[in-house]
Amino acid sequence: MKKTLVYLLIAFIGFAFACRKTNNPPPVPFTTFKVNGTPLTYYNYSRFCKDFCGSSTFCGTFDLADNILPAELLKIGLPGNPVTGQVFKSGDYRFVFTYVDASQTWFNISGGSLKLTINKWEGQGGWAIGSFSGTLKASDTDSVNITEGYFQNWIWTTIKNK
């Protein structure tokens, strides 16, 4: 009888371990990119939502230190109703892309040549994932080169297709 109980106990433990769920933690909103070769990662964020971000439809921000001053900030404004595979570039109507460095110098796509690709757009409550790279300008003489840009963020509000 003891042998049967031992075998049943071993079988039960084996079954319990085999059937347990492995819950992967949910992704964390963040952005990572290089500015003139220096890598940066920002974990503070605001979800993509309908906002007045240079008249874009969706606006999301990332920053280094969740504070009021606009230093070390990245702002992305997407026009219309984005879809997976869509590409935005400098000069596109209502596309906003702004980087603010540690000294609070604002660099924009106006006069620059930046490209952003939407790799995933899941709609309200889902994820926006994309990549970006290019040049941003602060003035005629001051610019930064952005490379290896990546972002992932929640989408708070979306427009319904008609």
C-alpha positions in Angstrom: 0.0 0.0 0.0 2.9 2.4 0.8 4.4 1.8 -2.6 1.1 2.6 -4.3 0.8 5.9 -2.3 4.4 6.8 -3.2 3.8 6.2 -6.9 0.6 8.1 -6.8 2.3 11.0 -5.0 5.1 11.1 -7.5 2.6 10.9 -10.4 0.6 13.7 -8.9 3.6 16.0 -8.4 4.8 15.2 -12.0 1.3 16.0 -13.3 1.1 19.3 -11.4 4.5 20.5 -12.7 3.6 19.4 -16.3 0.3 21.3 -16.3 1.3 24.5 -14.6 1.0 27.6 -16.7 4.0 29.7 -17.5 3.0 33.3 -17.3 5.4 35.5 -19.1 5.4 39.0 -17.7 3.6 41.5 -20.0 5.9 43.7 -22.1 7.0 47.0 -20.6 6.5 50.3 -22.6 9.8 51.8 -23.4 12.0 53.3 -26.2 15.6 52.7 -27.0 17.7 54.5 -29.6 21.1 56.0 -30.2 21.8 59.7 -30.5 25.0 60.4 -32.3 26.1 56.9 -31.3 25.2 57.2 -27.6 22.6 54.6 -26.5 19.6 55.9 -24.6 16.7 54.0 -23.0 13.6 55.7 -21.6 11.1 53.7 -19.4 8.8 56.6 -18.4 6.0 56.9 -20.9 2.6 58.2 -21.7 0.3 55.9 -23.7 -0.5 56.6 -27.3 -3.7 58.5 -27.1 -5.7 61.2 -29.0 -3.9 64.4 -28.1 -3.0 67.8 -29.4 0.6 66.8 -30.4 1.2 69.2 -33.3 -2.3 68.2 -34.6 -1.4 64.5 -34.8 -4.1 62.0 -34.1 -2.1 59.8 -31.7 0.6 61.1 -29.4 2.9 59.3 -27.1 5.9 60.4 -25.1 8.9 58.7 -23.4 11.3 60.3 -21.0 14.3 59.5 -18.9 13.3 61.0 -15.6 9.5 61.2 -15.1 9.6 65.0 -14.3 7.9 68.2 -15.5 10.8 69.7 -17.3 11.1 68.7 -20.9 14.6 67.3 -20.8 15.6 63.9 -22.2 12.2 63.4 -23.8 11.1 61.7 -27.0 7.6 62.6 -28.5 6.0 60.7 -31.3 2.8 62.0 -33.0 1.1 59.8 -35.6 -1.5 61.1 -38.0 -4.7 59.3 -39.0 -5.4 55.7 -38.0 -2.0 53.9 -38.1 -1.8 50.3 -39.3 0.9 47.6 -39.1 3.5 48.2 -41.9 2.8 51.9 -42.3 5.8 54.1 -42.8 5.9 57.8 -41.7 8.7 60.1 -42.8 9.7 63.7 -42.4 7.3 66.0 -44.3 4.3 63.7 -43.9 1.2 65.8 -42.9 0.7 65.9 -39.1 3.6 63.5 -38.3 5.5 64.8 -35.3 8.8 63.5 -33.9 10.7 65.5 -31.3 13.8 64.7 -29.2 14.8 67.0 -26.3 18.3 66.4 -25.0 19.7 66.8 -21.5 20.4 70.6 -22.0 16.7 71.1 -23.1 17.6 71.6 -26.8 14.6 70.6 -29.0 15.3 68.6 -32.1 12.4 68.1 -34.6 11.8 66.4 -38.0 11.3 69.8 -39.6 14.3 70.1 -41.9 15.5 66.7 -40.9 15.1 63.3 -42.6 13.6 60.8 -40.1 11.6 57.6 -41.0 9.4 55.6 -38.6 7.9 52.2 -39.4 4.9 50.8 -37.5 5.8 47.1 -36.9 2.6 46.3 -34.9 -0.6 48.3 -34.3 -3.2 46.4 -32.3 -5.7 49.2 -31.7 -7.3 50.3 -28.4 -5.9 48.5 -25.4 -3.2 46.8 -27.6 0.4 47.5 -28.4 2.1 49.9 -30.8 5.6 48.7 -31.8 7.9 50.5 -34.2 11.3 51.4 -35.3 12.8 54.7 -36.4 16.0 56.4 -37.6 17.2 59.6 -39.2 18.3 63.1 -38.6 16.6 65.7 -36.5 17.3 69.5 -36.5 17.3 72.1 -33.8 18.5 74.9 -36.1 20.3 75.4 -39.4 23.5 74.3 -37.8 22.5 72.0 -34.9 21.3 68.5 -35.7 21.5 64.9 -34.2 21.6 61.6 -35.9 19.1 59.0 -34.5 19.9 55.3 -35.2 18.6 51.9 -34.0 15.4 53.4 -32.7 12.7 51.1 -31.2 9.6 51.8 -29.2 6.8 49.8 -27.7 3.8 51.4 -26.0 0.1 50.9 -25.1 -2.6 52.4 -27.3 -5.2 54.1 -25.2 -7.7 55.3 -27.8 -8.1 54.5 -31.5 -10.3 55.7 -34.4 -12.9 53.2 -35.8 -12.5 52.6 -39.5 -15.7 53.4 -41.5 
